């Protein structure tokens, strides 16, 4: 890249285009003539190679008179199995030194050249760049769903299949995946759904990487990753087995991170999307589910931080977090209980299909974070505004929750795959849902397009 003068405007901040290049570039004494600036405000001059030690070092004398001149030394070396590029720029004349040799000028130069090196990095690594899409059509989308053998993940698969998306379900249990596949294929509209399954534990990075490779082979690429794999330890923190606590965090937070890491190169190539299933437990205390709440809080920080990094890198991938409140899924019967009893299921729960509707809406029209349901939104808002009284109320509810109900716990799903191709947990959940008018607006747009 450094020996191709025609590419310099692609990464050097302020360079608009190259006019011509001497034969033999980058031999010492050769030049390329360029324009520096923006549109009609640009000026023409040249940059000359003054020294070179290929492939380790090149020294350039850059001129953009009357704006100034500079000597730029670029060195390339090996670092930690990768490549380090060091850029040192010094003023090339007295006037440039007068303008640049001060705290403000130095800070501006560092900012400019940091951006230049970031652009160079993206070009060399051939990472796709561009504006993230504002809307997506669902038909034909290639989608991978972790935790796809039951619950919210399976409900999302059903909705996407009806819309014509191509789906791969990922989970640990092959039998559960087969049952889930049959359920999605049994499309009530009579439309033939394309559904595949891959087996992996999201905590196992090697197995997950193999599953990602298999997914891309099956679909010919990847447009959307939905992370909904979950497992949780239930009981007071002090009584929770440390291995169960760690397994919860490793599944919910670590599994999401592993999945995004494996999928991101494929998603950047297609201007794709990540939709992570979060929870209002990521913004609220959840007594009896401390490990689960810690992991969901971690998801908020992970996606917020990654979103900034992707924006800095110019990535076209969108990141969305969907936060439901209590949902009627099989998870309530598959908790890894530390007390021998299962907790009472909260009364203000939604159906998995209602949450799936929110997920599909976010895929169609990306948003950074969405809370599902008015009750869930109110709980989060009350806790943020009235933390003292809300904490007192949660403490009272915690006594009821930690006392458990009269239903004895069985083997949980934290250490063994328990998905059985079921969406609901049999506890009943509200299906009607309005997410700030999003679904209604999307439905209106679809009618107008028809």
C-alpha positions, 0 to 999 in steps of 0.5 A: 500500500505504501509503495502505491502512490495512487492509493495515498488519497485513500488514507492520507487525510486531506489528500484529494487525488493524485495527478501523476506519478513518476516512473520507478516510484518509490525509488529515491528522488521520484515524485507524485503530484497531487491535490490537497484540500477539499474541492475548489479549496484544494492546492496542487504540489508534490511529494518526493521520496527522499529515502527508502529501505524496502520493505521496512522504511520510507521517508517522504518530503510532502509539499502543499504550499502555501499551506506548508511542507513536512517530512514524513517517515513511515516504518513497518515492523513486526509486533505480536504476530502482526504489523506495526506502522509508525508514522513520524511527521516533522515540519519541513520549513520554518513557517510550518514549524511556527504553525505546527510546533505548539500544543494546539498544532501538535494535537491537531496533527496527532488527530489527523495522522491517527485517522490516516493510520486508521484508514490505512489499517482498514485498507490493508485488512480489506475490511468493508466500510460504508454507511449501515443500512437504515432498512432491510427486506426480510425475504432472502436474508441469511440468518443464524440464531443461537439458542434456536431450539426453543424459546425466543430464538425459535419464535424469531425463526418462525416469524423470519421463515414466514417472511421468506428468510433463510434460517440456521438454528444453532444449539447444543442438543441435536434432538431439540434442534430437529424438533425445532426445525420441523416446527419452523418448516410446518409453516401455516401459510404453506410456504416452503421454509429453508431451515438448517441446523448446526450443533455447538455450545456458544461457550466453546469457541472452536466448535462455534467457529466450525459451526459458523463456517458450516453456516456460511457454507449452507447459506452462501454468506451471513446477513443477520446474527441473532444471539439468544442462547441462555442458561441461568442459575437461580438462588441467593448469590451466597448459596450459588455454586461458583461453577453455576455462576460462572457458567451463566456468565459464560453462556449469556455474556461470553456466548454472545461475545464469542458469536459476534466475534465469529460472525463479524467478518461475514456480517461486515461483508454483507452490511449485516446486523447483530441482534442480541436478546438482552433483558430489563435485567440488564438495567435492573437488579434481579434478586435470585438471578444475580449471575444472569443480571450480571451477564445481561448488564455486561451485554449492555456494556459490550454492545455499547463499546463495540458499537463505538469501535465499529463506528470508528472503523467505518463498519457497515454492521448494525448492532441492536439490543432487544430487552424484554421483561419476563417472557413465557419460555421453557427457561423458567423450568430449566433454571439451575436451582440452588434451592431445590425449588423453581421461582414463581413466574412473574405475572407481567410476562409476554409471549415469546412470539411477542418478543420475536415480533420486536426482534423482526422489527429491529432487523427490518429497521435497525435501532440501537436498543429497544425495550419490549412492553410498556410494563418493562419500560416503566420498571426501568424508568422507575428504577433509574429515577426513584432508585431508593423506593424501587430498591425497597420494593424489589427487596420485598418481592425478593422475599417472595421470589427466593421462597420459591413456589411449590414446584420442585426443580429438575435438571437445568439447562445450564450444563446440558442442552434441554431445548425441545422445540417448544416456544412457550413454557406453558405459563401464559404470556401476553401476545398483544404488543405495541413497541412505540408504533414500530410494528404498526408503521412497518405493517403500513409500509409493507401495505404501501409497497404492495 
